[in-house]
Amino acid sequence: MENKSINRRAFLRNSAGLAAGALLLQAGANKVFGATAKTPVIPTVKLNNGLPMPLIGFGTNTLTGEVGTRSVADAISVGYRLIDTAHVYTNEEAVGEGIRQSGINRKELFITSKLWVDFAGYESTKKAFQTSIDKLGTDYLDLYLIHRPRGDVKGSWKAMEELYKAGKIKAIGVSNFEPAQLTGLMKDATVKPAVNQIETHVFFQENNLYEVLNKENIQHEAWSPFAAGRNNIFSNPTLAAIAQKHNKTIAQVCLRWHYQRGIVAIPRSQNKAHMMENLNIFDFELDVMDLQTIAVLDLNKTQFPEWG
Ligand SMILES: NC(=O)c1ccc[n+]([C@@H]2O[C@H](COP(=O)([O-])OP(=O)(O)OC[C@H]3O[C@@H](n4cnc5c(N)ncnc54)[C@H](OP(=O)(O)O)[C@@H]3O)[C@@H](O)[C@H]2O)c1
């Protein structure tokens, strides 16, 4: 199949222009992540191995059991195709059930899971990967990430490279890696990480890491794109003014900001109206003034100090 997703560097160039959303629509990304007449088109970005990845996905941390299953099925029904889970969320079975209930073809989805720190090392990574896909009820992952840079990261990476080369994972990457940790990993790697998933939102913009990832052609993926609601993000007066100017919500302004930076964002919600709202960001553009105003909101520190 011809790859219709837009090249990452071209995306970053285009997204500065006035018609980024329209350009992406013309690029025909929907052919890859099959939207229907009822669901919106979610543009994709091409990873460094050529794999298209949706620029908005669905986060599932804390969505366990029946809530997890229902939320994932709802998210897919309104158009999400990227589903982000992890061993440590204890919801891979619930997520898998939501996927089955959605009735969607597996090939239409982009499923991410993550290797937890307890399983760092060559043998344990292989076992943990198998456990994750068994729980999800799939025979491959689109993306598998080392969740945190702890323990025998090189052993884990070797196992992931083998799984990647065997076709069991379409792209491999990391999460919560600082530049020095990325460099250390890449020294002995035969496959370059495709993604680094890191905390990124208006209060922690990660500008330095953003530059490093762009330079390395490693996709920046934002976890907690709303800072999980912390620091009163949903009533922030600066964001409220920008939202009002565009007749949008604060959530949409936050996600549009990620999108215009070329960052993949994975908002979580268990509210179907919010899920739809969070996909409705492709018909407006933050202007230079908006971007400068948002830049000032950066506190340059984590909103989750308890996870440090
Ligand atoms: N790699 C890592 O170490 C790591 C760490 C943390 C998270 N993650 C991933 O990133 C995902 C997202 O981060 P997160 O779960 O921490 O939080 P988040 O997506 O930043 O925020 C979720 C919160 O925002 C609310 N919300 C969503 N849409 C909204 C809207 N349109 N209007 C108002 N409120 C809205 C949700 O409430 P409602 O449910 O009521 O909508 C929920 O309380 C996670 O689920 C997980 O997949 C990865």
The ligand as a Tripos MOL2 file, in Angstrom:
@<TRIPOS>MOLECULE
LIG
   48    52     1     0     0
SMALL
NO_CHARGES

@<TRIPOS>ATOM
      1 N1          4.7610    7.2370   29.4540 N.am      1 LIG1
      2 C1          4.4220    7.6680   30.6430 C.2       1 LIG1
      3 O1          5.2150    7.6530   31.6000 O.2       1 LIG1
      4 C2          3.0370    8.2170   30.8300 C.ar      1 LIG1
      5 C3          2.7030    8.8890   32.0220 C.ar      1 LIG1
      6 C4          1.4260    9.4100   32.1470 C.ar      1 LIG1
      7 C5          0.4880    9.2660   31.1250 C.ar      1 LIG1
      8 N2          0.8200    8.5700   29.9760 N.ar      1 LIG1
      9 C6         -0.1510    8.3950   28.8670 C.3       1 LIG1
     10 O2         -0.6830    9.6860   28.5250 O.3       1 LIG1
     11 C7         -2.1080    9.6220   28.5820 C.3       1 LIG1
     12 C8         -2.7170   10.9740   28.8750 C.3       1 LIG1
     13 O3         -2.2590   11.5100   30.1050 O.3       1 LIG1
     14 P1         -3.1420   11.5270   31.4420 P.3       1 LIG1
     15 O4         -4.0360   10.3590   31.4330 O.co2     1 LIG1
     16 O5         -2.2040   11.6730   32.5820 O.co2     1 LIG1
     17 O6         -3.9800   12.8680   31.4100 O.3       1 LIG1
     18 P2         -4.4500   13.9880   30.3460 P.3       1 LIG1
     19 O7         -4.8430   13.3810   29.0590 O.co2     1 LIG1
     20 O8         -3.4300   15.0780   30.3640 O.co2     1 LIG1
     21 O9         -5.7550   14.5380   31.1020 O.3       1 LIG1
     22 C9         -6.8440   13.7070   31.3950 C.3       1 LIG1
     23 C10        -7.8840   14.5380   32.1650 C.3       1 LIG1
     24 O10        -8.3960   15.5450   31.2910 O.3       1 LIG1
     25 C11        -9.8360   15.5010   31.3160 C.3       1 LIG1
     26 N3        -10.3010   15.8690   29.9760 N.ar      1 LIG1
     27 C12       -10.0800   15.2190   28.8080 C.ar      1 LIG1
     28 N4        -10.6360   15.8790   27.7790 N.ar      1 LIG1
     29 C13       -11.2400   16.9790   28.3090 C.ar      1 LIG1
     30 C14       -11.9910   18.0370   27.7620 C.ar      1 LIG1
     31 N5        -12.2040   18.1150   26.4370 N.pl3     1 LIG1
     32 N6        -12.4710   18.9900   28.6090 N.ar      1 LIG1
     33 C15       -12.2400   18.9320   29.9380 C.ar      1 LIG1
     34 N7        -11.5420   17.9370   30.5320 N.ar      1 LIG1
     35 C16       -11.0430   16.9700   29.7160 C.ar      1 LIG1
     36 C17       -10.1760   14.0770   31.6610 C.3       1 LIG1
     37 O11       -11.4400   14.0430   32.2890 O.3       1 LIG1
     38 P3        -12.7150   13.2910   31.5960 P.3       1 LIG1
     39 O12       -12.4120   11.8220   31.6610 O.co2     1 LIG1
     40 O13       -13.8570   13.7150   32.4640 O.co2     1 LIG1
     41 O14       -12.8310   13.8000   30.1930 O.co2     1 LIG1
     42 C18        -9.0570   13.7190   32.6370 C.3       1 LIG1
     43 O15        -9.3870   14.1450   33.9470 O.3       1 LIG1
     44 C19        -2.3470    8.5730   29.6680 C.3       1 LIG1
     45 O16        -3.6810    8.1580   29.7450 O.3       1 LIG1
     46 C20        -1.3530    7.5240   29.2630 C.3       1 LIG1
     47 O17        -1.8290    6.7740   28.1560 O.3       1 LIG1
     48 C21         2.0820    8.0550   29.8230 C.ar      1 LIG1
@<TRIPOS>BOND
     1     1     2 1
     2     2     3 2
     3     2     4 1
     4     4     5 ar
     5     4    48 ar
     6     5     6 ar
     7     6     7 ar
     8     7     8 ar
     9     8     9 1
    10     8    48 ar
    11     9    10 1
    12     9    46 1
    13    10    11 1
    14    11    12 1
    15    11    44 1
    16    12    13 1
    17    13    14 1
    18    14    15 2
    19    14    16 1
    20    14    17 1
    21    17    18 1
    22    18    19 2
    23    18    20 1
    24    18    21 1
    25    21    22 1
    26    22    23 1
    27    23    24 1
    28    23    42 1
    29    24    25 1
    30    25    26 1
    31    25    36 1
    32    26    27 ar
    33    26    35 ar
    34    27    28 ar
    35    28    29 ar
    36    29    30 ar
    37    29    35 ar
    38    30    31 1
    39    30    32 ar
    40    32    33 ar
    41    33    34 ar
    42    34    35 ar
    43    36    37 1
    44    36    42 1
    45    37    38 1
    46    38    39 2
    47    38    40 1
    48    38    41 1
    49    42    43 1
    50    44    45 1
    51    44    46 1
    52    46    47 1
@<TRIPOS>SUBSTRUCTURE
     1 LIG1         1 GROUP 0 **** ****
